[in-house]
């Protein structure tokens, strides 16, 4: 299947921030806020169906959590942020959304190696879509959804890693006692 060209009327600075968001963390929210404030006129936060990753939360639960947290953001730039699910090739989804850039967060060199390969493949599939990397802020460089779930399952305090509602949902799913 050929990648469709971007719509002519797509805003020039439409970005797409994809992820599984299982669950959304303060690190994800930092990338969303910075992309919305500094890079995009319109930002689509796209939640991957991602069944092969065996997510803890259903797609609908992840969408609900991401929407609730994104609704709390008020970008100074006035960037419109929407949340969508996707189950297609990322570059096809970007074209469907009219995105001219894919936003990716980097925490460490190990993230870069994977992202570098994906960026090359995406550029080959659709050179009209640019990948933009944002380094995780120093406060959030170590946060990963996987570690947050593990800490919660073992009763650790996850309050500084995820927003309160996400922490509550994690404790309900995993039985962790700490905030």
N, C-alpha and C positions, 0 to 999 in steps of 0.2 A: 504494500500500500504506500503510495507516494504521500509525503508530508504536504498538507495543504498550505498554500501561501498565507501570509498574514492578511487579514482584512485591511483594505485601504483606509477605512475609517477608524482603525484601532488607535487609541491614544499612544503617542510616541513613547511615553514612559510607563507602559504597563509591565509590571513584574509579576512573576509567579514564584511563590515559595512553597515547594513541595515537601512532604514528609509523611511519616506514619503517625507521628504525634501520639504515641502510645506510652504515656500520656504527654500532653504539652507541658513543657517546663519553662522556668523563668529564662533559660537560655534561648529557647525558641521565641519567647515573647520579646526578648531584647532584640533579636534579629528582625522580627516583624516590625517593631517600633522604629528601629533605625532605618530599615528599608523604606518604610512609609514616610518618615520625616525627611530623608535625604536623597532617595533615589527614584521614587515612583509617584506618579499622579494617581495610579490605580494599582492596587496590589491584590492578587488572588492567592489566598492561602489554600493550598490543595492537599487534602487528606487522602493518602493512598489507601486503596482497598487492602492491599498487602496481606492477603490470607496466608501466603507462604511463610510469612514471618510469625504466624500464630500470635496475633496481638491479644493482649489481656482484655482490652476493651473492644466492644463491637464497633463497627464503622459508625453507627448512629451515635454511640456514646462518645466516640472521639470527635465527631463533628459537633456535637452539643458542647463538649468541653472547650473546643477551639473557638466556637462562636461566642460562647459566654465570656471567654477571656479576651478575645479580640474586641468585643463590644465595649469592654472597659477601657480600651485604648482610645486616645483622642490625639491623632497625629497633628502636630502644629502646622504641617504643610497643607492640611485639608485632604490628604490622600484618601480616596475611597478604598476600603478594605472589604473584600468579600471572602467567604469560605465555601469551598466546593469539594466534593469527593471526585476521585478519578480512578479508573481502572484500565487505562490505556497506556501506550508508550508515552513517556513524559513529553517528548518533543511534539507529539501529535496533540496532546492536551494543551501545551503552551500555545500552539497555533490556534486551536479552537477558542482559547480564552483571549486571543489577540495579544499575547504577551511577547514583548520584544526582548525580555531578559528573564533568565532563571536566577533566582537568588539562592545561594547556598551558604550555609554557615560552616566555618572551619574552627575546630578546637585544637587540633594538633597535626603534626606531620602525617600521621597515619590517616587522618581524614583526607588530607590533600592527595595522597596517592590514589585513593579510590575516586575522588572527585575529579582529578586530572584525567583519568581514563574516561569517565562518563562525559566530561566536557568535550573531549575529542570526538567521541561517538556522536554526541548531540550536534556538534558543529558540522560534522559530515552529513548528518541527516537533514539539518536545516540551518544553513549559515546565516539566516536572517535573525536567529535568536542567539543572543549573547548570554554567557554565564558570568555572573558577578559574584565574587566571593566576599563575604564579610567575616572578618575574624571575630570569634567570640570575645566578648569583653572579659577582662581578667577575673571579674566576679563569677563568671559563668563557664569558664573554659573546661572545667572538670565535670560539669553536669551532663549526664546522659540518662535517657528514659530507662534504659536497662538497669543502671545502678540505682536509680530512684526506686524502681519496683523492688529490687533486691533489699535495699535498706528498709523500705516499708514492711516487707514480708518478715523481716527479722526484728521488727519493733523499733527501728531507729527513727530519729526525728528528721522528717523530710520537709519541714516548714520553710526552710531557706531555699529549697530547690524547686518547689512548685507552689502555685497559688493555693489559698486555703480550700477552695471548693474542690480542686484537683486532689489535694491531700486527703480530704474527706472521702472522696470516691475511691481513692487507692486503698485507704484503710478499710472501707466497706468490702472491697473485692478481696483484699489480701489478709485482713484481720490484724493489721499492724495497730498497735495501741498509741504510739506517739504521734504528735502533730507533725 
